[in-house]
Amino acid sequence: MHLLRVQVPDFRGLKDIDITFEKDFFPKIFPLGSQNGGGKSTLLQLIFVLLHCSVCPEKMPFVENLLQGFKIYDDKKTRILAVIDVWDGEKNVQLEFYCKDFNYKDEEDDEDPVSEDIEFFICCAEQIPNNNPEQDRGLLCRFNNIDPDEGKLFLKKLSYKIFLAAPSTQIFLFLPLDSRKLLFGNSSNGDKNYYAILEAARSQLNGLFTYDFLAVELLIESFKSARDRDFREAINTGSYGNSYQALIKELNLLLRNKKINLNEDFAGVNFKLDNNGENIELYPEDLSHGELKRLSIYIWLKFRNIEDAIVLMDEVEIAFHPDWQYQIISDLKEWAPSNQYILATHSYALCEALTPAHVKEIEPKLIKQESNITNES
């Protein structure tokens, strides 16, 4: 899967967005840069929710939350939300998401008798403010270059191939409005905690990942999975595989002067720091924020077997030294090269790791800064 083009005429702070991501570029990594307030996070969340949730009835509340404040103009029947072009490996599939007022009538209705045949109803747009509550409105998707029934199957497949990684401190527009307000006010109700609500959403949105800290449970599960693969290979061939040892080796390479150790009961992990020949025992909380984040991204991509996917990553450079901001491009290219990555970023160092043509910008554009980075990607 490869995102080819995204057009957003007018949504929240996004205006006249039209970005192309060339499918023949290598690596398939595209920084999306702007200064603060440009709407990068909003754009990634919009793409993610439309492509991840549109065919899953249980995820419709996230779509409706995102649509709050998006209304159809009084003299119009429809309003475009976004047009997204996706390369499926053989052809370009265009998905046009728009809101429609089903009760609106005009003289042009009779001139468009086939439009209903290519519309896919997603959800009722009850959250959209409306002066006339009796009007029936909804969010729909129109398929271009593909049969409607095939288009629905394509959307279903695509929903498993779109991922969003972001810091948990991000304001997620697909959460309920009252929960978002908790970030900006004092609440004495312990049950109303923004991060608890976000955690509940993560359990429903299997394509969402927050990479602030290393998820030790995910790390342990990756060891268990490697162990099980080795055991299955022993059953099939008579010899144990090397998945477990390969994982240890890869993680130690990431950690450089530290080595990872798994408890014998698989209940936890610790690390050994080689300090001039002296091994010092460390625990996850002893690693730097940047080390934990880099390790968590690696484990997430590997354990989830994220391949041939569209991976949207917001503010991936946070907690990274400029050298690591530059290095993350090589990391992603090495860890899961079949994916397409779109990286919302403020980092000019990260952008320098790719050709200028890879870098996409929205207003207000990044301010160029001189860099002393000499590494090669």
C-alpha positions as CSV (number, residue, x, y, z in Angstrom):
1,M,0.0,0.0,0.0
2,H,1.2,3.5,-0.8
3,L,-0.5,6.8,-0.2
4,L,-0.2,8.8,-3.4
5,R,-2.0,12.0,-2.8
6,V,-4.1,13.8,-0.1
7,Q,-6.4,16.7,-0.7
8,V,-8.2,18.5,2.1
9,P,-10.0,21.6,1.0
10,D,-11.0,23.0,4.4
11,F,-11.0,21.1,7.7
12,R,-10.3,22.8,11.0
13,G,-6.9,24.5,10.5
14,L,-6.2,22.8,7.2
15,K,-6.8,24.9,4.1
16,D,-6.2,23.9,0.4
17,I,-4.0,21.0,1.3
18,D,-2.8,19.1,-1.8
19,I,0.2,16.8,-1.2
20,T,1.7,14.1,-3.5
21,F,3.8,11.2,-2.3
22,E,5.6,9.8,-5.3
23,K,5.4,6.0,-5.4
24,D,8.7,5.6,-7.2
25,F,10.8,7.4,-4.6
26,F,13.2,5.4,-2.4
27,P,13.2,5.2,0.5
28,K,9.5,5.5,0.9
29,I,9.9,8.0,3.7
30,F,8.4,11.5,3.4
31,P,8.9,14.1,6.1
32,L,5.9,16.4,6.4
33,G,7.2,19.7,7.8
34,S,5.9,22.9,9.1
35,Q,6.3,25.2,12.0
36,N,3.9,24.8,15.0
37,G,0.3,25.4,14.2
38,G,0.5,24.2,10.6
39,G,-2.0,21.3,11.1
40,K,0.4,18.4,10.6
41,S,-1.1,16.4,13.5
42,T,-4.6,17.1,12.3
43,L,-3.8,15.9,8.8
44,L,-2.3,12.6,10.1
45,Q,-5.2,12.0,12.4
46,L,-7.7,12.7,9.6
47,I,-6.0,10.3,7.2
48,F,-5.8,7.6,9.9
49,V,-9.4,7.8,11.1
50,L,-10.9,7.8,7.6
51,L,-8.8,4.9,6.4
52,H,-8.7,2.9,9.7
53,C,-12.3,3.3,11.0
54,S,-14.6,3.8,8.0
55,V,-15.5,0.2,7.5
56,C,-15.6,-0.9,11.2
57,P,-19.0,-0.2,12.9
58,E,-17.5,-0.4,16.3
59,K,-15.1,2.4,15.4
60,M,-17.8,4.9,14.1
61,P,-17.7,7.0,17.3
62,F,-14.1,8.0,16.5
63,V,-15.2,9.2,13.0
64,E,-18.1,11.1,14.5
65,N,-15.9,12.7,17.2
66,L,-13.5,13.9,14.4
67,L,-16.4,15.4,12.4
68,Q,-17.5,17.7,15.2
69,G,-17.6,21.3,13.9
70,F,-17.6,20.2,10.2
71,K,-20.9,21.3,8.7
72,I,-22.5,21.5,5.3
73,Y,-23.0,25.0,4.1
74,D,-26.7,26.1,4.0
75,D,-27.0,26.3,0.2
76,K,-25.1,23.1,-0.5
77,K,-26.1,19.4,-0.6
78,T,-22.5,18.0,0.0
79,R,-19.2,19.1,1.3
80,I,-15.9,17.4,0.6
81,L,-13.9,16.4,3.6
82,A,-10.9,14.8,1.9
83,V,-9.8,13.0,-1.3
84,I,-7.2,10.3,-0.8
85,D,-5.4,8.4,-3.6
86,V,-3.9,5.0,-2.7
87,W,-1.8,2.8,-4.8
88,D,-2.8,-0.8,-4.2
89,G,0.2,-2.4,-6.1
90,E,-1.6,-2.3,-9.5
91,K,-3.7,0.8,-9.8
92,N,-4.6,4.1,-8.2
93,V,-7.7,3.9,-6.1
94,Q,-9.3,7.3,-5.3
95,L,-11.4,7.6,-2.2
96,E,-13.5,10.8,-1.9
97,F,-14.9,11.3,1.6
98,Y,-17.7,13.9,1.9
99,C,-20.7,14.8,4.0
100,K,-24.1,14.7,2.4
101,D,-27.5,16.2,3.3
102,F,-30.0,13.5,2.1
103,N,-33.0,15.9,2.4
104,Y,-31.5,18.6,0.3
105,K,-33.2,18.9,-3.1
106,D,-32.2,20.9,-6.1
107,E,-32.7,20.8,-9.9
108,E,-29.4,19.0,-10.4
109,D,-30.5,15.9,-8.5
110,D,-32.3,14.4,-11.5
111,E,-29.2,14.9,-13.6
112,D,-27.0,12.6,-11.5
113,P,-29.0,9.3,-11.3
114,V,-25.9,7.0,-11.0
115,S,-24.1,8.8,-8.2
116,E,-25.8,6.7,-5.5
117,D,-24.4,3.6,-7.0
118,I,-20.8,4.6,-6.2
119,E,-21.5,5.9,-2.7
120,F,-20.5,4.0,0.4
121,F,-22.4,5.2,3.5
122,I,-20.0,5.4,6.5
123,C,-21.9,6.9,9.4
124,C,-24.6,9.4,10.4
125,A,-23.1,12.8,10.9
126,E,-25.1,13.5,14.0
127,Q,-22.2,15.3,15.7
128,I,-22.1,18.0,13.0
129,P,-23.9,21.2,14.1
130,N,-27.0,21.8,12.1
131,N,-29.6,24.5,12.3
132,N,-32.3,22.1,11.2
133,P,-32.2,18.9,13.4
134,E,-34.7,17.2,11.1
135,Q,-32.2,17.0,8.3
136,D,-30.6,13.6,7.7
137,R,-26.9,13.8,7.0
138,G,-24.0,11.4,6.9
139,L,-20.4,10.8,5.9
140,L,-20.0,8.9,2.7
141,C,-17.1,7.7,0.5
142,R,-17.2,7.7,-3.3
143,F,-14.9,5.3,-5.1
144,N,-13.2,6.2,-8.3
145,N,-11.3,3.8,-10.6
146,I,-12.8,0.8,-8.8
147,D,-16.1,-1.2,-8.6
148,P,-18.1,-0.2,-5.4
149,D,-18.2,-3.7,-4.0
150,E,-14.5,-4.1,-4.7
151,G,-14.0,-0.7,-3.2
152,K,-15.5,-1.7,0.1
153,L,-13.3,-4.8,0.3
154,F,-10.3,-2.5,-0.5
155,L,-11.2,-0.2,2.3
156,K,-11.4,-3.2,4.7
157,K,-8.0,-4.3,3.6
158,L,-6.6,-0.8,3.9
159,S,-7.9,-0.5,7.4
160,Y,-5.4,-3.1,8.5
161,K,-2.6,-1.4,6.6
162,I,-2.8,2.1,8.1
163,F,-1.0,3.0,11.4
164,L,-0.6,6.1,13.5
165,A,2.2,6.6,16.0
166,A,2.1,9.7,18.1
167,P,3.1,11.0,21.6
168,S,0.3,10.5,24.2
169,T,0.6,14.2,25.0
170,Q,-0.9,14.8,21.6
171,I,-4.5,16.1,21.4
172,F,-6.4,13.4,19.6
173,L,-9.3,14.9,17.7
174,F,-11.0,11.5,17.4
175,L,-11.6,11.3,21.2
176,P,-14.8,12.7,22.7
177,L,-14.8,16.5,23.0
178,D,-15.4,16.4,26.8
179,S,-12.3,14.2,27.2
180,R,-10.1,16.5,25.2
181,K,-11.2,19.4,27.4
182,L,-9.8,17.5,30.4
183,L,-6.3,18.5,29.2
184,F,-7.1,22.2,29.7
185,G,-8.9,22.2,33.0
186,N,-8.8,20.8,36.5
187,S,-10.9,17.8,37.2
188,S,-11.3,16.3,40.7
189,N,-13.1,13.2,39.2
190,G,-10.6,10.4,39.1
191,D,-12.7,8.5,36.6
192,K,-12.3,11.3,34.1
193,N,-8.7,11.1,33.2
194,Y,-7.6,12.0,29.6
195,Y,-4.8,9.3,29.6
196,A,-7.2,6.6,30.8
197,I,-9.6,7.5,28.0
198,L,-6.8,7.4,25.5
199,E,-5.7,4.0,26.8
200,A,-9.2,2.7,26.3
201,A,-9.2,4.1,22.7
202,R,-5.9,2.4,22.0
203,S,-7.5,-0.9,22.9
204,Q,-10.1,-0.3,20.1
205,L,-7.8,1.3,17.6
206,N,-5.3,-1.5,16.9
207,G,-3.5,0.8,14.4
208,L,-2.7,3.4,17.1
209,F,0.6,3.4,18.9
210,T,2.0,5.9,21.4
211,Y,5.7,5.7,21.6
212,D,6.5,7.9,24.6
213,F,8.0,5.1,26.7
214,L,9.1,1.5,26.2
215,A,6.2,-0.9,26.6
216,V,7.9,-3.7,28.6
217,E,4.9,-6.0,28.0
218,L,5.3,-5.6,24.3
219,L,9.0,-6.3,24.6
220,I,8.4,-9.4,26.6
221,E,5.8,-10.6,24.1
222,S,8.3,-10.2,21.3
223,F,10.7,-12.5,23.2
224,K,7.9,-15.0,23.8
225,S,7.0,-14.9,20.1
226,A,10.6,-15.5,19.1
227,R,10.9,-18.4,21.6
228,D,7.7,-19.9,20.2
229,R,9.0,-19.7,16.6
230,D,12.2,-21.4,17.6
231,F,10.2,-24.2,19.3
232,R,7.9,-24.7,16.3
233,E,11.0,-25.0,14.1
234,A,12.4,-27.6,16.4
235,I,9.2,-29.6,16.1
236,N,9.2,-29.3,12.3
237,T,13.0,-29.8,11.7
238,G,14.5,-31.3,14.8
239,S,16.7,-28.2,15.4
240,Y,15.8,-25.1,17.3
241,G,15.7,-21.9,15.3
242,N,17.7,-18.7,16.0
243,S,14.8,-16.2,16.2
244,Y,15.4,-15.6,20.0
245,Q,19.1,-15.0,19.6
246,A,18.7,-12.9,16.5
247,L,16.3,-10.6,18.5
248,I,18.8,-10.3,21.4
249,K,21.5,-9.4,18.9
250,E,19.4,-6.8,17.1
251,L,18.3,-5.1,20.4
252,N,21.9,-5.0,21.6
253,L,23.0,-3.3,18.4
254,L,20.3,-0.7,19.0
255,L,21.5,-0.2,22.6
256,R,25.2,0.1,21.6
257,N,27.0,-0.1,25.0
258,K,24.1,-1.8,26.8
259,K,23.0,-5.4,26.6
260,I,19.4,-6.5,27.3
261,N,18.5,-9.4,29.7
262,L,15.2,-11.1,30.1
263,N,14.2,-12.6,33.4
264,E,14.0,-16.4,33.4
265,D,10.3,-16.2,34.3
266,F,9.7,-13.7,31.5
267,A,8.3,-11.3,34.1
268,G,10.6,-8.4,33.3
269,V,13.8,-7.1,31.6
270,N,16.9,-5.4,32.7
271,F,20.1,-4.1,31.0
272,K,23.8,-4.4,31.5
273,L,26.0,-1.4,30.9
274,D,29.6,-2.1,30.0
275,N,31.6,0.7,31.8
276,N,35.3,0.0,31.1
277,G,34.9,-3.7,31.6
278,E,32.6,-3.3,34.6
279,N,29.0,-4.6,34.1
280,I,26.5,-2.2,35.7
281,E,22.9,-3.5,36.1
282,L,20.3,-1.1,34.7
283,Y,16.5,-1.2,34.5
284,P,14.2,0.4,31.8
285,E,13.7,3.5,33.9
286,D,17.5,4.0,33.8
287,L,17.5,4.4,30.0
288,S,17.2,7.8,28.5
289,H,13.9,9.0,26.9
290,G,15.5,8.8,23.5
291,E,16.8,5.3,24.0
292,L,13.4,4.1,25.2
293,K,11.7,5.7,22.3
294,R,14.0,4.3,19.7
295,L,13.7,0.8,21.2
296,S,9.9,1.1,21.4
297,I,9.5,2.0,17.7
298,Y,11.7,-0.9,16.7
299,I,9.8,-3.4,18.9
300,W,6.4,-2.0,17.7
301,L,7.3,-2.4,14.0
302,K,8.8,-5.8,14.5
303,F,6.4,-7.4,16.9
304,R,3.3,-6.2,15.0
305,N,4.9,-7.4,11.7
306,I,4.1,-4.1,10.1
307,E,4.9,-4.5,6.5
308,D,3.7,-3.1,3.2
309,A,1.8,-0.6,5.2
310,I,1.2,3.2,5.5
311,V,2.8,4.4,8.7
312,L,2.0,7.9,9.9
313,M,4.3,9.1,12.6
314,D,3.8,12.4,14.5
315,E,6.7,14.2,16.1
316,V,9.0,11.2,15.8
317,E,12.0,13.4,16.6
318,I,11.0,14.3,20.1
319,A,13.6,13.2,22.7
320,F,16.2,12.5,20.0
321,H,19.5,14.2,19.7
322,P,19.9,15.8,16.2
323,D,22.2,12.9,15.2
324,W,19.4,10.5,16.1
325,Q,16.8,12.7,14.3
326,Y,18.9,12.2,11.2
327,Q,19.5,8.5,12.0
328,I,15.8,7.6,12.3
329,I,15.5,7.7,8.5
330,S,18.1,4.9,8.2
331,D,16.5,3.1,11.1
332,L,13.1,2.9,9.5
333,K,14.6,2.0,6.1
334,E,16.4,-0.9,7.8
335,W,13.8,-2.1,10.2
336,A,10.8,-2.3,7.9
337,P,11.7,-1.1,4.3
338,S,8.5,-2.2,2.7
339,N,6.4,0.4,4.5
340,Q,5.7,3.9,3.5
341,Y,6.4,6.4,6.2
342,I,5.0,9.9,6.5
343,L,6.7,11.8,9.3
344,A,5.1,15.0,10.7
345,T,8.1,16.9,12.0
346,H,9.6,20.2,13.1
347,S,13.1,18.8,12.6
348,Y,15.3,20.2,9.8
349,A,18.0,17.6,10.7
350,L,15.5,14.8,9.9
351,C,14.6,16.4,6.6
352,E,18.3,16.6,5.7
353,A,18.6,12.8,5.7
354,L,16.5,12.7,2.5
355,T,16.5,14.5,-0.8
356,P,14.6,17.8,-1.0
357,A,12.0,16.2,-3.2
358,H,11.1,13.8,-0.4
359,V,10.2,16.6,1.9
360,K,6.6,17.9,1.9
361,E,5.7,21.1,3.6
362,I,2.6,22.9,4.6
363,E,2.3,26.5,5.8
364,P,3.9,27.9,7.8
365,K,7.0,26.2,6.3
366,L,10.1,25.1,8.3
367,I,12.8,27.7,8.8
368,K,16.1,26.3,7.4
369,Q,18.8,25.8,10.0
370,E,22.4,25.0,9.6
371,S,23.4,21.5,10.7
372,N,26.7,20.0,11.7
373,I,25.5,16.4,11.0
374,T,27.9,14.5,8.8
375,N,26.4,11.0,8.9
376,E,25.4,9.3,5.7
377,S,21.9,7.7,5.5
